[in-house]
Amino acid sequence: MPSKLRMKRINDRMKEILSMVLLAKIEDPRLLGVSVTDVKVDRELDYANIYVSALEGQERSQEVIEALNHARKFLRYEISQEIDLRVTPKLRFFWDPTPEKAARIDLLLAEWQNEEHPVFDDDAEEDLGDYGDEVEEDDFYDEDEEEV
């Protein structure tokens, strides 16, 4: 069995190869805008789980997975030409919803920031009590540290 470092290298190299093939060599219009988000090869190098996503999102997931399954042999051949393995793993494709979830989180954060959320208001100084007046610049330095 390969070491963890070798497995990581195989995963990264397969991701790079698949990304380049999808970008430059595949002419299937169903695979336009598809990106490989992750590759995980099992320890025995029998199977490679390939996670993909598209700009349009979940609506195209079924179409993209079908197109990738149709191109599976060609993709496996391209990998075998680039990576020197005794046996090239069988490819399995899965939809990765992570980019869509990240976009949703970004949208929610943007909406939250656009609402009024003052960090400090006029009452904040009252909450500090006596501590607000006593803070000096020297309080932020450790006695053992030298100033630069």
N, C-alpha and C positions, 0 to 999 in steps of 0.2 A: 504494500500500500504506500502511496506517496505521502510525503511529509505535509504538514500544514502549509508551509511556505510554497512547496511545489503545487499544492492544490489551489492556492490563491493565485499563483502565476498562471496556471491552466485556466482558471475561471476568468481572470482578467484578459488573457490573450484571446479566449473564445469570444468574450464580449466585444473586444476590439475588432476581431475578424468579422463577426456577424454584423456589427454596425457598418463596417466598410462595405460589405457585400450588399446589405440592404440599401445603402446610399448609392453605390456605383454600379453594381452588376445586375440587380433585380429590376426587371422591366414591368412587373405586375403593378397596375395602377392601384390595386387594393392596398399595396404596401407603401404608398407614398406617405411621408410624415410619420412613419413608425420608427420608434427608437427602442433599443435594447436597454432595459434598466438594470438587469442583473442576470448573472449566469451562476448556477450552482451545479457542479459536477459531483456525483456521489463518489465515495471513497474507492469503490471498485472500478471506477471509470466506465461503468456500463451505461449510465444515463446522464444527460445534461438537461436540467430544468432551466428553461430560458424564459425570462419575464420581460414582457414588452408593453409598451404604451404608445398611444397616438395622440396627436394634438386635439383631435375632435372628441376624445374621451370615450366613455363607456358605450356610446351608440355604435361605434365601429368595432367593438371588441370581437364579436362573433365573426364578422367578415375578415378581420385581420388574422385571427387564429386559424380560420379555414385556409386563407392564402398561405400562411406560414406552413401549415401541415402539407399543403400541396407542393411547396418548394422544399420540403424537408430533405429529400435526397440530394438536391443540388447544394443546399447549405451544408450538409454533412460532408459532401465531397470537397467543398471549398475549405472547410476546417481541416480536413485530412491533408490537404495540400500545404497548409501553413504550419500545422503543429505536428511534431514528430511523436506520435503515440503508437503503441502496438495496435490498438484497436480504437477507432474513433467512437465516442459515446453516441448512443441513440438520442435524438433530440425530442424534447417534449416542451410544448409552448404553453405559457400561462399568461393571462392578462394581469397587469400590475396596476392597481387603482391608486397607488401612492401619489403620483403626480397630480391626480385629480383631487385627492384629499388635501394635498399641500396647497393647491390653488384655492380650495374652499377655505382653508384656515387663513390664508393671506387675505382673502376677501372679507372674512369676518373681522380680522384685525384692523383692516383699513376702515371698515364701517365703525368699529369701536373707537378708533382714533378720531374719526370725523365728528363723533358726538362730543358733547361738552364733558370733559373729564379733567377738571383742573387738578394739577399736581399739588399746588399750594394755593390756598385762598387766604383771605384776611384773618380768618379764625385760626390759621395754622400757627401763627406766632404766639397766640395765647396758649396753644397746646404745648409749646416748647417750655413754657414756664421760665424759670430762672436760668436754664441751661443755654438758651439762645444768646444771652449777652456774654457769657463767660467763655465761649469757644474762641481760641486763638490759633494762629497758624502753627505754633510750636506743638500744639496738642496732637497734630497729625503725624509727627515724627517720633520714631522710637529713639530713646536716649542713646542707644548704641550705634545707631546709623549716623553716617556723616552726610551733611548736605552737599549736594553736587553743584 
